[in-house]
């Protein structure tokens, strides 16, 4: 169960209502044209009563590894 910090409503975390939000530390017009990666991303839900964003937890980036054959192909070209 998640709890809204604004109105106090408790509600279940439903998969269909889940979305990912981000915080790059910038606000306003400058954040739209920045090429830097965002600093933090979060699993988020909206409160069904007041509509406020409720952050469930920090979301970690996926770590992808390349196998040796792909590395050889990339290096030899």
Secondary structure by P-SEA (a helix, b strand, c coil): cccccccccccccccccbbbbbbcccccccccccccccccccccccccccccccccbbbbbbbbbbcaaaaaaaaac
